[in-house]
Amino acid sequence: MFAKFNYSPSGAFYNSVINHFYTKGNELFAAHEKEVQDCLSDYISEDGVINGTDLKEHWFSISKKDIFISHSHKDINKVKAFAGWLYDCFGLEAFIDSCSWGYCDDLLNKIDKKYCYRPKTNTYDYQLRNYTTSHVHMMLSMALTEMIDNTECIIFFDTPQSINMADELKKIEKKSKKETTLSPWIYHELSMTTMLRERQPRKAISESTHFQHSSTRDSIAIEYDVSKALSGMTTLSDIQLQQWNENWSKRPIKVPEEALDELYKIVFPKGQ
């Protein structure tokens, strides 16, 4: 990972530009989702075997991605369109995190129905279900961390869906500077950005977290403080993205490996 961006998309930019790339983004998401499912299902199987070592070693059978997108499941359509825009305009492939944790919940459901369900009482064994959940989530957390570490940059889709709106209102009223999320996956992914090493990409600088909550879990509403992680991220604006697109479109020769370099020139100008 080299760069980490905090991006709050505006309705105007999404409606006028990004939205037109939804179909492509949806195709990419479906392909990546299958890729992730095939990989995870090989090492977290419905027969109860969870092979964490092999998952770690073979996770990179998933094709290389350039950008990791962390987002709320409620923003998935916008994120798909954004990924389609990145691909069609710049040749960049984005890894959408819900490809992993959305499928993981489905897989857990199958495992729990097979091993934790008690037909006589029509209930699930509490201890067994805690066991399966903790192990599957640990494997997924490890895999997501590996993916973040090996993509060139991470973009956090910062919307009221991903950040607690109550805290945003308090910020506006200057009553609080704390920013929280209700998603444990967003918390994990943003926390990792404060711990993982930052590595220079090959060119740029040398040249200058659907997660479906049940009603019970929603009512618990556990908050995670992500203020530290967000403060260490560079704000990315619609204006900068538009400038990036304009600059890139003028280049006579477009090499996808150099597309992010063009963005860095805008966001990290020389001398700053």
N, C-alpha and C positions, 0 to 999 in steps of 0.2 A: 504494500500500500504506500502510495506517495502523497496523494492529496485527499482531503476530506471536506466535503461541501454540505452546507445547510441551505436547502433550497425551498422557498415558499412560493409555489406557483400562483400566478394571478389568473383570474377567470378570463380576462381579455386575451392574454397570450395563449392560454390553453384553447380557447374557442376559435381564435383566428388562425392559429398555426398547428399546435400539437394535436388537436382533436382529429385532424385529417389523417393521422398516421395510426389510428386505432386498429384498423384491420390488419396491418402489417405487424403491429405490436402483439396482437392477439395470436397471430400465427407463430411468432417467435416464442411467446409464453407457452403455448401448447407444446412446441418442440422441446423447449427447455424443461418443462414440467415432466415430460416423458423421460427425458434424459436423467433427471434427478430421481424419479420414481424407480427407474430400472436399476440405478446405482444403489439407492437405499434399500430396495426390496431384496437385493442380493445379500445384504449384510444385516438387515433387521427383518427377519422373516416371520411369517405368520405362525410358524411352528414353534415359536418361542425362543429361537436361537438369535442372540445378538452378538455379532462378532465385531467388536469395536476396533480391534487392531487392523483387521482387513479393510474395514470401512475407511480408516485413516489412510491406509496405503493406496487404496484404489479410488479414493474420492476424485482424484485428478484425471480419472478416465473421462470425467465430464469435460467437455471442450472448454478451452481457455476463454474467459470473459474479460472484458476491459473495465467494466464499471459494475460496482455492487450497489443496488438500490434498496434502501431500507424504507419501509412504508407501513402505514396502517392498512389492514385488509379492506377498509371502507374506501380507500383511494385506489383500489386495484385497476379500475378502468382507466383512470388518468395515468397511472404508472405504465400500463401497457402501451398507451398512446405515446408516452414519453420515450419508452424503449423503442417503439417503431420509428420515431423521429430520429433518435440517435443512430439507428441502423441505416435508414434510408438516406439520411443527409451526410453522415460521417463514416459509415461503415463500421460503427462501434457496436459491440454486443454487450448487453447489460444482463447481469444476473439479478433477477427479481426474487427477493428473499422468500416470498410466500410460495414459490415453487417447492420449497422444502418443508416449511412448517405447516402448510396447508395439507400436504400429503401425509405428513407425520401423524396428524390427528386422525386421519382416515385409517392409517395403518394401526395405530393404537386401539382404535375402536374394534378392528377385526381381532387383534390379539386378545383384548379384554373380553370380547364376546366368547372366544374359544376357551380361555384359561381362567378368567376371573368371575364369570357369570354363574350364579347359583339358581338353576331353574326352580328348585323347590320353594325358595323364598322370593324368587323374582328380584333378586338383588345382586350386587357385585361385591366380591370379597374386598374389603377395604385395604388390607395389608398387601394382597397380591396386586391390586390395581396401583397402589403407591409404588410398588416395586417396578412394575412394567413402565409406568410413566417416567419415573426418575431415570431409568436406564436409557430409554429411547430419547428422552429430552437431552440427556448428557451427550449421547452420540451425535445428535443433531447440532447441539451447541458447538461441539468440537468441529464438525464439518463446516458450519457457517463461519467459524473463526478462521479456519484454513482458507476458505474462499475469500474472505475479506483481506487476509494477509497477501493473497496472491493476485488480486485484481489491482489495477493501477490506482483507482480512486473509488471512494464511496460517496454516494449522494443520498442524504437523508431527506425524504419528502416531508417537509415540515408543514403540516396543516393542522387545523383544529381537531382533525380525526386522530392524529398521532400524538399531539400534545394536549394535556388537560386544559380545556377552555377556561375553567375557573381560575387557573393560575395565570393564564394570559390576561384575563380581565383585571386581576390583582396587579399585574405588571403595569397595565395601562393606568391604573389608579395609583401606581407607585406604592402599593402596600406590600409588594413582595417581588423579589427577583428570581425566586425559585421556579423552575420549569419541570413539570413531571409528566410521565406517561403512564398509562394503565396497561400497556403491553409489555409482558416480560421479554418478548423477543426483541422489540425495539430497544429496551433497556440493555439487553445483552450485547446487541450489535453496536450501540453507541458507546457502551463501556469499553468494548474491545478497541475502539479507535483511540482510546487514551492509553492503551497498554501495548499495542502492536508497534513494532519498529516501522519507522518511515524510511522508505528506500527511494532513491532517485530513479526516475525512468531512464530509459536508454538515451534520450535526446534532450528533452525539454530544458532541464536546469543546467545541464552541461553546456548548453548554448546560452544562456543568460544567467435494524434490526427491523389462504385465508384462515386467519386464526379466529375460529368461531367460539365465542364464549357462551357457556350455558347461562341460563337466567340466574342460577345460584352463584356462579363465578362472577357474573356482572354485578350482583348485589354486594359482593365483597369489595370490589373496586380497590385493589391493592395498588398503591402509587409507587413509582420509582423515580427518584430524583436524577434527572439527566442534565442538570445545569452545567456541571463541569465538562461533560462531553461536548455539549453544544457550544460552550465558550471557546473550545479549542478547534472548532470547525470554521472554515472560511465561508462567509455568506455568498451565495450565488444568486444573481438577480436575473429577471427576464431580459433586461436590457443587455446584460453580458452575454446571455445565450443568443439573443438576436444578432449581436455584433459578431459572435463566434460563427454563426451560420453565414452571415454576409461575407466575412473575411475568407471563410473556407470555400464558399461558392465561387470566389474570384480567383482561386488558385488554378493555374493551368493544369497542374498534375496533382491529383489527390491520392495520397497514400494513407489508408486508414490508421496505420501505426503512428502517423504524425498528427492526427486530428486533435488529440488531447494536448499536444504541444501548443497548438494554436490557441486553445482555451487558456492555457497557463500564461501565455503572453499577455492576455487580457486581464486575467485575475491577479497575476503576480508580475506586474511590470518591472522592468529593470530599476534597481535602486530602491525598491521597497521590500 
